[in-house]
Amino acid sequence: MKSKIKFLIILWMAGLTFQSCLFQEEDIFDKSSSERLTEALENFHTTIQESPYGWKLAYDCSETSCYRFFMKFYGGDTVAILSDIKTAWNSTPAISTYSLKQSQGPVLAFNTYNEQLHFLAEPNNSGATKGGDNDFVIMKVTPDSIVLKGIKGQKKIVMHRADETDEAGYFINNTRFKNLFAKSSSSPFFSKLTFSDSVAVSFRTESNTRYITFLYKNEKDSLITNRLSYDYNGEGFNVWEPITAFGKTFSHFIWDEKEKNFYPTIDKDAKFTFTDVTPFPFAHTVDKYKGKILTLSAYSSWVKSNIFDKIFESKDYKENYKGSELIWDVKGKTYLTFLIASGSQDPANNFYMSSDIKLREDQVSFQDSEKYEGYGAGRLNNNPYFKRLKALIFGNEGFTIYEDGGDIYFINTLNSQRWLRFVVPEED
C-alpha cells in the first residue's frame, strides 16, 4: 500500500514538473514554434534572393553520379537552374518555380518541373530513380552557404554563394572539360596518369555515369581498384575521395592550357595521356565472357569507314545484312557469324577460329582456322573488305575486353581506335 502511495506521489510531482517546463518555454520564447518557423523561412527566402550571381552546389545523389548545379532565385518564387546533366553549362537555363513550406521543419520545394533537377528524381521503367530529391529540409543558413537535406534520399548538399567569376567562367569551362573527357574518335581508348618519377596509374571515365576508375599496384604488387565519383570545377575536375597510390595522395586536377593536359595539384609534372593499352587490367573479362554469344551492336569510326561502309557498298550485302555475332567457345566452337539473307533463306555464314589465346586477364587473341561455311560464305571470304574484318578479329595482337555500362568492347591492342562493341543476349 505504501509503495502505491509513493508511486502516485512521484507521478503527481512529475506532472507539476512537466507543467513547469511548459510555463518556462513561454518565458524563454516570446514567439510560438510556428511563428519562429515562419520567420526562418522568410529569412531563407531573403538570403537566397540576395546573392546576385546565384548559388553553386555539387549533388552526389546516388551510386551513379555526382553533378554540378548553378541556381539563381528570383522574386515571384522563380528559379533558373543550370547543370551538367542534360545540357551544356553555357546553354539557356531551365526556369521553374519553388516554394517554402512547413513540413519536416522548414522545406525548400521545387514544385514545378525543371528538366535540370527533376531528371534525378524521375522513375525509370522499373520504378527506380537516380536518387534525387525535389524537396529539401533547410538545415542551416548563413550569408555564404546553405545546408539542405533531401527528404527522400536523405543526402546532404551545401549551396555556396556564387560570385562573378563563377557566373562568367566556371560553368562554361566545365563544358570544355566534359568534352575533353569524351575524347574524339581519333583518340586512343584508354588513359593513364604518369607521375614525374615514371610511376603510372590506369584510369578510365565511364561514358554513362560520373565515375572514374583508377588502377595501380601497391607496395605488395597487388592490384588496387578505386571507382570514385568525380565532378568538374572551374579549373579542371575533382574526385570525391582522395586516392593514395605509391605514397602519393591526390584528388584535384587542374587543366594546363599550354600543355593541353590535366595534372594533379600535388605534381605539376604528372600528366594524363591517352593510351592504347592500360598498364593494368580493369577486370577478369576473358573468363567472364568466354562461353557466351556476343551480338555486334556498334563499331568505331575507323572500323565503319574502312570495313563496314566498304562491304555495304554492295547493294546485296547492305539490303540483306541481318547482323553479326561472335560465338565464343560455345559447345567447343568459336566463330564469327556474318548473317546475310538471300531470298527466303536466312543462312549463317560462319568463319571459324582454331583457338583463343589468353594474353592477360582482360586480353585475348583469336586464331583463324581458315574454315568457313554457309550460303555465300565463299564470296564473302574473298571480299577484300571482309578480309579486313577477319584480319581485325583474327589478328595476333588480340583485343582488350572492357565493360562499360552493360556494353562489352573488344579493343585492338595495337590501335585502340579499332574497336567493336557487343552485347550479351539475354538468356531464355
C-alpha positions as CSV (number, residue, x, y, z in Angstrom):
1,M,0.0,0.0,0.0
2,K,2.8,2.4,0.9
3,S,4.5,1.6,-2.4
4,K,1.4,2.5,-4.3
5,I,1.1,5.8,-2.4
6,K,4.7,6.6,-3.1
7,F,4.2,5.8,-6.8
8,L,1.2,8.2,-7.1
9,I,3.2,11.0,-5.3
10,I,6.0,10.6,-7.9
11,L,3.5,10.8,-10.8
12,W,1.9,13.9,-9.3
13,M,5.3,15.6,-8.9
14,A,6.3,14.7,-12.5
15,G,3.1,16.3,-13.7
16,L,4.0,19.5,-11.8
17,T,7.5,19.4,-13.3
18,F,6.1,19.0,-16.9
19,Q,3.7,21.9,-16.4
20,S,6.5,24.0,-15.0
21,C,8.6,23.3,-18.2
22,L,5.7,24.4,-20.4
23,F,5.5,27.7,-18.5
24,Q,9.2,28.1,-18.7
25,E,9.1,27.7,-22.5
26,E,6.6,30.5,-22.7
27,D,9.0,32.6,-20.6
28,I,12.0,31.8,-22.8
29,F,10.4,32.3,-26.2
30,D,8.4,35.3,-27.0
31,K,7.1,33.6,-30.2
32,S,5.4,30.3,-30.8
33,S,7.2,27.5,-32.7
34,S,5.0,28.2,-35.7
35,E,6.0,31.9,-35.7
36,R,9.7,31.0,-35.4
37,L,9.4,28.6,-38.3
38,T,7.7,31.2,-40.4
39,E,10.4,33.7,-39.6
40,A,13.1,31.2,-40.5
41,L,11.5,30.6,-43.9
42,E,11.3,34.4,-44.5
43,N,15.0,34.7,-43.6
44,F,15.9,31.9,-46.0
45,H,13.8,33.5,-48.7
46,T,15.6,36.8,-48.4
47,T,19.1,35.1,-48.3
48,I,18.7,33.0,-51.5
49,Q,17.5,36.1,-53.4
50,E,20.2,38.4,-52.2
51,S,23.0,36.6,-54.0
52,P,23.3,38.5,-57.3
53,Y,25.2,35.6,-59.0
54,G,23.2,32.8,-57.6
55,W,24.3,29.6,-55.8
56,K,26.6,26.7,-56.8
57,L,26.5,23.2,-55.5
58,A,27.6,19.7,-56.1
59,Y,24.9,17.0,-55.7
60,D,26.1,13.4,-55.1
61,C,22.7,11.9,-55.1
62,S,23.3,8.2,-55.9
63,E,25.7,5.4,-56.8
64,T,25.8,6.6,-60.4
65,S,27.0,10.1,-60.4
66,C,27.5,13.5,-58.8
67,Y,26.6,16.7,-60.6
68,R,27.3,20.4,-60.5
69,F,24.4,22.9,-60.3
70,F,24.1,26.6,-60.6
71,M,20.8,28.1,-59.3
72,K,19.6,31.7,-59.2
73,F,16.5,32.5,-57.2
74,Y,14.3,35.5,-58.2
75,G,11.3,37.3,-56.8
76,G,8.0,35.7,-57.5
77,D,9.4,32.3,-56.4
78,T,11.1,31.7,-59.8
79,V,14.4,29.8,-60.1
80,A,16.8,29.4,-63.0
81,I,18.8,26.2,-63.0
82,L,21.9,25.1,-65.0
83,S,23.6,21.7,-64.5
84,D,25.9,19.4,-66.3
85,I,23.2,16.7,-66.5
86,K,21.0,17.4,-69.5
87,T,22.5,20.4,-71.3
88,A,25.8,22.3,-71.6
89,W,26.8,24.8,-68.9
90,N,26.6,27.7,-71.3
91,S,23.1,26.9,-72.6
92,T,19.8,28.6,-71.6
93,P,18.9,27.7,-68.0
94,A,15.7,25.8,-67.2
95,I,13.1,28.0,-65.5
96,S,10.7,26.8,-62.9
97,T,9.2,27.7,-59.6
98,Y,9.9,26.9,-56.0
99,S,8.0,27.2,-52.7
100,L,8.8,27.3,-49.0
101,K,6.7,25.3,-46.6
102,Q,6.5,23.8,-43.2
103,S,6.7,20.0,-43.2
104,Q,9.6,18.2,-41.5
105,G,10.8,21.6,-40.5
106,P,11.5,24.4,-43.0
107,V,11.4,22.9,-46.5
108,L,12.5,24.2,-49.9
109,A,10.4,22.6,-52.6
110,F,11.0,22.7,-56.3
111,N,7.3,22.5,-57.0
112,T,7.1,22.7,-60.8
113,Y,9.0,20.6,-63.3
114,N,12.6,21.6,-64.1
115,E,14.4,19.3,-66.5
116,Q,17.8,20.1,-64.9
117,L,16.8,18.9,-61.4
118,H,13.8,16.6,-61.6
119,F,15.6,14.3,-64.0
120,L,17.4,12.8,-60.9
121,A,14.1,12.0,-59.2
122,E,12.2,10.7,-62.2
123,P,11.5,6.9,-62.1
124,N,12.6,4.7,-64.9
125,N,10.6,1.8,-66.4
126,S,11.3,-0.3,-63.3
127,G,10.3,2.5,-60.9
128,A,13.9,3.2,-59.8
129,T,15.3,6.7,-59.7
130,K,18.8,8.2,-59.7
131,G,18.4,9.0,-56.0
132,G,17.5,12.7,-56.4
133,D,15.0,14.8,-54.5
134,N,12.7,17.7,-55.3
135,D,12.0,18.7,-51.7
136,F,14.8,19.6,-49.2
137,V,14.8,20.3,-45.5
138,I,16.7,23.5,-44.7
139,M,19.3,22.5,-42.1
140,K,21.4,25.7,-41.8
141,V,21.5,29.1,-43.3
142,T,24.4,31.6,-43.4
143,P,25.0,34.5,-45.7
144,D,27.5,32.4,-47.8
145,S,26.3,28.9,-47.5
146,I,23.1,26.9,-47.1
147,V,22.9,23.2,-46.0
148,L,20.0,21.2,-47.3
149,K,18.9,17.5,-46.9
150,G,16.8,15.6,-49.4
151,I,13.6,14.4,-47.7
152,K,13.5,11.0,-49.6
153,G,17.2,10.3,-50.3
154,Q,18.5,11.9,-47.1
155,K,21.5,13.3,-49.0
156,K,23.0,16.5,-47.6
157,I,24.1,19.1,-50.0
158,V,25.7,22.5,-49.4
159,M,24.9,25.5,-51.6
160,H,27.7,28.1,-51.8
161,R,27.2,31.7,-52.7
162,A,28.5,32.2,-56.3
163,D,30.5,35.2,-57.4
164,E,31.0,37.0,-60.7
165,T,33.9,34.6,-61.7
166,D,31.6,31.6,-61.2
167,E,28.9,33.0,-63.5
168,A,31.4,34.2,-66.1
169,G,33.7,31.3,-66.4
170,Y,33.1,28.4,-64.0
171,F,30.2,26.8,-65.8
172,I,31.3,27.5,-69.3
173,N,34.7,25.9,-68.6
174,N,33.0,22.8,-67.3
175,T,31.6,22.1,-70.8
176,R,35.2,22.2,-72.2
177,F,36.4,19.7,-69.6
178,K,33.4,17.4,-70.1
179,N,34.2,17.4,-73.9
180,L,37.8,16.6,-73.2
181,F,36.8,13.5,-71.2
182,A,34.6,12.4,-74.1
183,K,37.6,12.5,-76.4
184,S,37.4,12.4,-80.2
185,S,37.1,9.3,-82.4
186,S,40.8,9.7,-83.2
187,S,41.9,9.4,-79.5
188,P,43.1,6.1,-78.0
189,F,40.5,4.3,-76.0
190,F,42.2,4.4,-72.5
191,S,44.1,6.8,-70.4
192,K,46.9,6.7,-67.8
193,L,48.3,9.1,-65.3
194,T,52.1,9.2,-65.2
195,F,53.9,10.9,-62.4
196,S,57.2,12.7,-62.7
197,D,59.0,9.6,-61.3
198,S,57.5,7.5,-64.1
199,V,55.0,5.7,-61.8
200,A,51.8,5.1,-63.8
201,V,48.2,4.7,-62.9
202,S,45.5,3.4,-65.3
203,F,42.2,5.3,-65.4
204,R,39.0,5.2,-67.4
205,T,36.0,7.5,-67.2
206,E,32.6,5.8,-67.7
207,S,30.5,7.1,-70.6
208,N,27.1,7.0,-69.0
209,T,27.9,7.7,-65.3
210,R,30.0,10.3,-63.4
211,Y,32.5,7.7,-62.2
212,I,36.2,7.4,-62.9
213,T,38.2,4.1,-62.2
214,F,41.8,4.2,-61.1
215,L,44.0,1.1,-61.1
216,Y,47.5,0.8,-59.6
217,K,49.7,-1.7,-57.8
218,N,50.6,-1.3,-54.1
219,E,53.9,-1.9,-52.4
220,K,53.0,-5.6,-52.2
221,D,52.5,-5.7,-56.0
222,S,48.7,-6.3,-55.5
223,L,46.3,-4.6,-58.0
224,I,44.2,-1.9,-56.3
225,T,41.0,-0.6,-57.9
226,N,39.3,2.7,-57.0
227,R,35.9,3.6,-58.6
228,L,35.0,7.1,-57.5
229,S,32.6,9.8,-58.3
230,Y,34.1,12.9,-59.9
231,D,32.8,16.3,-61.0
232,Y,34.1,19.2,-62.9
233,N,35.2,22.5,-61.4
234,G,36.3,25.9,-62.8
235,E,39.9,24.7,-63.2
236,G,39.6,21.0,-64.0
237,F,38.0,18.2,-62.1
238,N,37.9,16.6,-58.6
239,V,37.4,13.1,-57.4
240,W,35.2,12.9,-54.3
241,E,37.5,10.8,-52.2
242,P,41.3,11.2,-52.1
243,I,43.3,8.5,-53.9
244,T,46.5,7.3,-52.3
245,A,48.9,5.4,-54.5
246,F,52.7,4.9,-54.2
247,G,52.7,7.2,-51.2
248,K,51.0,10.0,-53.2
249,T,47.6,11.3,-52.2
250,F,45.6,13.3,-54.8
251,S,42.1,14.3,-55.6
252,H,42.2,17.6,-57.5
253,F,43.3,18.0,-61.2
254,I,44.0,21.2,-63.0
255,W,43.8,21.9,-66.7
256,D,47.1,23.2,-68.2
257,E,46.1,25.3,-71.2
258,K,49.7,25.4,-72.6
259,E,50.3,21.7,-72.4
260,K,46.6,20.8,-73.2
261,N,46.5,18.3,-70.4
262,F,45.4,17.7,-66.8
263,Y,47.8,17.4,-63.9
264,P,47.2,16.6,-60.2
265,T,47.9,19.5,-57.9
266,I,50.5,17.5,-55.9
267,D,52.7,17.1,-59.0
268,K,52.6,19.6,-61.9
269,D,54.9,17.4,-64.0
270,A,52.5,14.5,-63.8
271,K,50.3,14.1,-66.9
272,F,47.2,12.4,-68.2
273,T,47.8,10.8,-71.5
274,F,45.7,8.6,-73.8
275,T,47.0,5.0,-74.4
276,D,46.0,2.0,-76.5
277,V,46.6,-0.5,-73.6
278,T,46.4,0.2,-69.9
279,P,49.2,-0.8,-67.6
280,F,46.8,-3.0,-65.5
281,P,43.7,-4.9,-66.4
282,F,40.3,-3.4,-65.3
283,A,38.6,-6.8,-64.9
284,H,38.8,-10.5,-65.5
285,T,36.7,-10.2,-68.6
286,V,38.2,-13.1,-70.7
287,D,36.9,-15.7,-68.3
288,K,33.6,-13.8,-67.8
289,Y,32.6,-13.8,-71.5
290,K,34.2,-16.9,-72.8
291,G,31.3,-19.4,-73.4
292,K,28.9,-16.6,-74.5
293,I,27.2,-15.5,-77.7
294,L,28.0,-11.8,-78.3
295,T,25.9,-9.7,-80.7
296,L,27.7,-6.9,-82.5
297,S,26.0,-3.6,-81.7
298,A,28.4,-0.9,-82.9
299,Y,32.0,-0.2,-84.0
300,S,34.5,2.6,-84.1
301,S,34.6,5.2,-86.8
302,W,37.7,3.6,-88.2
303,V,36.0,0.2,-88.5
304,K,33.0,1.8,-90.0
305,S,34.8,3.8,-92.7
306,N,37.4,1.1,-93.5
307,I,35.4,-2.1,-93.3
308,F,31.6,-1.9,-93.0
309,D,31.0,1.0,-95.3
310,K,33.1,-0.7,-97.9
311,I,31.3,-4.0,-97.5
312,F,27.9,-2.3,-97.8
313,E,28.9,-0.6,-101.0
314,S,27.5,-3.9,-102.4
315,K,23.7,-3.3,-102.6
316,D,23.1,-7.0,-102.0
317,Y,25.1,-7.0,-98.7
318,K,23.5,-3.8,-97.5
319,E,19.9,-4.8,-98.1
320,N,20.2,-8.3,-96.8
321,Y,22.6,-7.9,-93.9
322,K,21.0,-9.2,-90.6
323,G,23.8,-8.6,-88.2
324,S,26.9,-10.3,-86.8
325,E,27.7,-12.4,-83.8
326,L,30.8,-13.7,-82.1
327,I,30.2,-17.2,-80.7
328,W,32.9,-17.7,-78.2
329,D,33.7,-21.2,-77.2
330,V,30.1,-22.4,-77.3
331,K,29.9,-26.2,-77.4
332,G,33.6,-26.2,-78.1
333,K,33.4,-23.9,-81.2
334,T,34.5,-20.3,-81.7
335,Y,33.4,-18.5,-84.8
336,L,32.2,-15.2,-86.3
337,T,28.7,-15.3,-87.8
338,F,28.0,-12.8,-90.6
339,L,24.3,-13.1,-91.3
340,I,23.3,-12.5,-94.9
341,A,19.8,-13.3,-96.1
342,S,19.2,-14.4,-99.6
343,G,15.6,-14.7,-100.8
344,S,13.6,-16.8,-98.4
345,Q,16.8,-18.1,-96.8
346,D,18.4,-16.7,-93.7
347,P,21.7,-18.5,-93.6
348,A,24.5,-18.1,-91.2
349,N,27.9,-17.5,-92.8
350,N,30.4,-18.9,-90.2
351,F,34.1,-18.2,-90.1
352,Y,35.8,-20.4,-87.6
353,M,38.7,-19.8,-85.3
354,S,41.1,-22.6,-84.4
355,S,41.8,-21.3,-80.8
356,D,41.8,-18.4,-78.5
357,I,44.9,-17.4,-76.5
358,K,44.6,-15.6,-73.2
359,L,47.1,-12.8,-73.2
360,R,46.1,-11.2,-69.9
361,E,43.1,-11.3,-67.6
362,D,41.4,-8.8,-69.9
363,Q,43.1,-9.7,-73.3
364,V,42.6,-12.5,-75.8
365,S,43.8,-13.3,-79.3
366,F,41.8,-15.4,-81.7
367,Q,43.5,-17.6,-84.3
368,D,42.0,-18.1,-87.8
369,S,41.2,-21.7,-88.9
370,E,40.5,-20.6,-92.5
371,K,37.4,-22.7,-92.3
372,Y,34.1,-21.2,-93.3
373,E,30.6,-22.4,-94.2
374,G,27.1,-21.1,-95.1
375,Y,25.4,-19.6,-98.2
376,G,27.6,-17.0,-99.9
377,A,30.5,-17.6,-97.4
378,G,33.0,-18.2,-100.2
379,R,32.1,-15.0,-101.9
380,L,32.4,-13.1,-98.6
381,N,35.6,-14.8,-97.8
382,N,37.1,-13.3,-100.9
383,N,35.7,-9.8,-100.4
384,P,38.8,-7.6,-99.7
385,Y,37.0,-5.6,-97.1
386,F,35.5,-8.6,-95.3
387,K,39.1,-9.8,-95.2
388,R,39.9,-6.7,-93.2
389,L,37.2,-7.6,-90.7
390,K,38.6,-11.1,-90.4
391,A,42.1,-9.7,-90.0
392,L,40.9,-7.4,-87.3
393,I,39.3,-10.2,-85.4
394,F,41.9,-12.9,-86.0
395,G,44.9,-10.6,-85.6
396,N,47.7,-11.9,-83.4
397,E,47.8,-8.7,-81.4
398,G,44.4,-9.5,-79.9
399,F,41.9,-7.5,-78.0
400,T,41.4,-5.8,-74.7
401,I,37.9,-6.6,-73.4
402,Y,36.4,-3.8,-71.5
403,E,33.0,-3.4,-69.9
404,D,31.2,0.0,-69.9
405,G,27.6,0.5,-69.0
406,G,26.5,-3.0,-70.0
407,D,28.4,-3.0,-73.2
408,I,31.4,-5.1,-74.0
409,Y,34.2,-3.5,-76.0
410,F,36.8,-5.5,-78.0
411,I,39.6,-3.0,-78.4
412,N,42.6,-3.7,-80.7
413,T,45.7,-3.7,-78.5
414,L,47.9,-2.1,-81.2
415,N,45.4,0.6,-82.3
416,S,42.6,1.2,-79.8
417,Q,40.7,3.3,-82.4
418,R,39.8,-0.1,-83.9
419,W,37.1,-1.5,-81.6
420,L,34.0,-3.5,-81.8
421,R,31.1,-3.2,-79.3
422,F,29.0,-6.2,-78.4
423,V,26.1,-7.0,-76.1
424,V,25.3,-10.3,-74.5
425,P,21.8,-11.6,-75.5
426,E,19.5,-12.3,-72.5
427,E,19.3,-16.0,-71.7
428,D,15.9,-17.6,-72.0
